[in-house]
């Protein structure tokens, strides 16, 4: 079956336009005078943030606030919750024997995790069907790294791969449980966040991340749920492995870290969607609206040849990004028309 996200991307392209999906949860806090801590622990408040963003900007996909601590916290890791910053999983002692206890934890009863599920449910009940509902989950290697410690996971990838594999197997089971709750609540796009995996080589990335992502892809192959792979940093060396996971789309970081979307698009061909990659901490954070417009136009022009492109940001926007600059991003994206001489047919 052709999934809705592919259909919408195709329809936009044949009309000389692009879907627009900035990852902008945190700036929405300013629209409702809320805080990160409150919104991420109170799903009614979280929904208000998303509702304000949808009302003001009408993006083609809306995602909640990005949070890499949800699953790890649900498994009992040491997590701190600042008032005005994202939750952080702190380094703690880990022993593989701890996994026996963690395997007995049913994360589907975790109140904060369920808060994200309920945020998606409210969005599904109240937003226009023209706006697709997205949700984030943590990738298997990144979740293993949060539980074990990032340095310990990197060392284990080389010195004790069997232990890391066991951790990733455990992680993917819990991630899939969370995805089932999110899709049951109405999520149509699941974005898998795998930032820690940027430090891996291609073979290790396949072994500890993309091979596990295939399980998720297979579970939703014949559904209307699209699976997106998101990584941070310069992941040009991992594109082939990400493509081999057969995800519906790939979301990538900005040119500042070395990512070239036109080059990636040539690797992906037309069967994988490509999202990105305006720098979230560059002009859109520190510049003026006219500079944002130019950066967005330049990116759009560079992608004219590629039908599978969705305009987005390289990662979640900081809360400090101004509403004026998001407006500039959205207006430029909406007004842009793909050059007739570069048009292709989306296959």
N, C-alpha and C positions, 0 to 999 in steps of 0.2 A: 504494500500500500504506500501511497505518497502521503507523507505526514503534513499536517497543517502548516508547520513552519516552512517546509519546502514549498508548499503551494503559495504561501504568502510571499516568499522571496521571489518565486517565479513571476507571480502576478505583478509585483512591484517593478521587477526588471523589465518586463515586457511593456510597462507603462513609462519607461525611462526613469524610474525612481528606485529608492532603496528603503528597506526596512530600517528603522532607527531604534536603537536599544542602548542608551547610555546606562552604565551601572552606577546609579545615582542615589542609592538609599540614604546615605548619611546626610547629604545636603537637605533632604526632605525634613530632617529634624528641625531645621530652622524655620520651616513653613508653619509648624505647629507648636513651636516653642517647647520642644521636648529634649530629652537627653538620651544618649546611647544606652545607658544602663536601664532607664525606664522602658524604652521601646523594646529592648531585647528581652525584658522580663515581664512585659505586660502586653499581651497580644492585641488588646483593644487599642492601646497606644501605638503599637507597631502598625496596625491597620490604618490608623489615622495618618501616619506618615506616608504610607503607600497611596492612600486615597488623595492626599494633597498633591502628590507628584503626578498621579494620573489626571487629576482635574486640571492641573496647570500645564502639563506638557504633552499629554496623550501619546506616550511612547508605544511602540508596537509590542514590546514585551516589558513587563514590570517584574523586577526582582526585589526581594526583601533586603534588609541590611545584611551585608556579608559578615559571616561569623564562622571562623574556623574552630571555635571551641565547643560547638554544640554537642557533637557525638563524644568527644573526649571527656567533657564535663559529665555527660550522662553515664560514662563508665567510671566515674569516681576520681578522675585526675584532679590535681591541685590547681584550681582555677580562681583567678581574682577578677573582680568586677568593678573597675573604676567608674566613677560617675560620668565622666566625659571622655572616655576612651573605650576602645574595644576590649572585651574580655581577653585575658592572657592565660595560657596554660603554662605554669611555671615548672622549671626543672625539678624533678623529685626522684627519689630512689625508685628503681624498677628492677624487678627480678622476674625472669620468665615464669617462675612459680606463681606469680601474682595472676597470671592469665587464667588459672583454674578458677579463682574467685570471680574474675571479670566475665568469664563465660556464663556465669550464673545470673548476671545482671540482665534484666529485661528493660532495654532502653525505651521501649514503647510506653513505659509508665513514667518516664522522666518529665517533670513538669515544664522545664524550660524548652526541651525538645518539642513537647506537645504545643507549647506556645507558638512555635514557628509553624507547626501544622495548622493550628487554628487561624493564624494570620493568613495563610494561603486559602483556607476555607472561606474566610470572610471576603477575601478578594474575589474568589470564584463566585460567590453568591451575589456580589454587588457591582463588580466592574463590567463594563461593556464586553461582549464577546469578541469585539474587534481587537481587544488588548489581551495578548496571551499572558498566562500566569507562569512565572518562573520560580525556581527554588534552588538553593545551593545545598550541596552535601560535600563533605571532606573526602578527598581521594584516599585510597588504601595506604599508599606509602606515607603520605602526610599524616594520616591518623596514627599509623604505627609510630611515626616520629614524635608525635605529640605525647604518646603514651610512654615510649622508651626514652625519649630525648633525641633531638635531631642529630647530634654528633654520634650518639650510640647507634642510631639506625644506619648512618652512613658507614660507620666502622663495621657493623654487622653485615652490611651488603657485601663486604669483602672477606671478613674474617669468619663470620658465622651466618652464612646465607640461609641455612636451614631454620635458624631461629627467626630471622626476619621474614622468611616465607610464612612461618606459622603465624606471626603477628599480622601479616597482610591478609592471610586467609581469614583470620578472626575479624579483622577490620572490615573486609568486604561483606561479610555476613551481616554485621551490624549496619553498615551503610545501606545495604539492600533492604533491611527492615525499615530504616528511616525513609527510604525512597518510596516504599509501598504506602506508608502513611501519607507522604506528601502528594503522591499521585492520586490516592484515594480522596484527598481533600480538594483535588482539582488542578494540581500542578501539571502543566503541559510541556514545560521545558525544565529539565534537570541539568544544572551546571555543576560538574564535578571539579572541585578546587584541589589542585595538586601542586601547590607552589614549591614544596620542599624537594620535589623530584627533579627540579632543574639542575641539581648538583650531580645527578646520575649520568652515566654514559648510556648510549642507546641500548646496549644489551641488558644493563641493570634496570633501565627504565622499563623495558619490556617484561623483565622477570618479576619486578616488584610493583609495577603499576599497570601498564597497558594490557597485560595478559588478564588481569583481574577485571579491568573495565569491560573487557569483552563479555564477561558474564552478565553485567548490567545491560549491555547493548542487546545481547541475545534475549534477555527477558522482555525487552520492550520493542523487539524488532517488528512485531506485527501489531503494535499498538499505535496510538496517536501521540505518544510521548516522545519528544526529541531529547537526545542525550548530547550534551556539550562538554567538551574537555577544556578546562581552563588551566593554564600554567602561567607563572610569573617569571620575569627575567628573560635572558636570551636562550630560547629553546629551539633555535634553528636546527641544532643537531638531533632533535627529538621528533621533528615533524613526521618523518616516515613512520616511526613507531606509533605515533598518535593516529596517523591515518590507518595503519594496520589494525588498530583496535575497532575500526568500523563504526566509530561514533558518527552521529549525524552532523556534528559541527565542532569546530575548534575555535577557542577564544584565546587571543594572544596579547602579550604585553607590547609596549610602545617601541617606536624606532630608536628611542634614546638608549635602550638596552641591547639593541642590535637586531631587532626583529623587522624583516622586510615583508610586508603583506603581499606585494606583487610576486615576490619570489616564492612565498608559501603557496599562493594561489596556483602558480604553475605546477607545483608538486601535487596539490590536492586534486587538480582537474575540476570537474563540475559536480562530482557526486558527494562532496563534503562541504558544508557551509563554513564560512570563515567570518569570524566576528573580531572587531578591533578597530583601530588600536591607538586612538588619541591618548596622548600621555596624560594620565590623571593628575600628575604633580608638576606639570609643565605650564604651558600657556593658559590652559583652562583654569588653573589654580592661581597663577600669578600675573597673567596678562589681562589685556583689555578685550572687550567683545569683538572689536574689529580683527584683532590678532587671532582670536579663536576662530572666527569665520574663515580667515585665510587658511589656517591649518586644516580645518575640516574640508574646505574646497580642494586643497592640494591632495588630501588623502582620497577623497572621492574621485578626483580626476585620475589618480594613479591606479584606481581599481576599475576604471571604465570597461576594461576588457573582460572582467571576471563576473559572471552572472551570479555566483554563489556568495556574494559579499553582503554582510549586514553591518551597517555603521554602528560602532560602539566605542567604548573606552577601553584602554588597556587593562584596567582593573577598576575596582570600586572607587568612586570619587571621594576625596576627603570632605569632611563636613564643612570646611572653610571655603569650598568652591562656591562662588557667588551665583545667585539665581540668574543674574544678567548673563553670565558666561554660559550657563546651561541653556538659557534662551537662545543665545547666539549659536550654540551647537545644534539645537533642535531646528531653528529657523533655517539655517544654512542647509541642513540635511533635507528638510522638507522642500525647499525651493530648488535644490539642485536637480538637473536633468542630464541623464547620461547622453554623451555625444552620439549622434546617429551613426557616425563613421566607425565607432568602436563597438557597436551593438553585436552581441552574439545571441544565439538561441540557447536558453537554459535546457540542458539535456539531462 
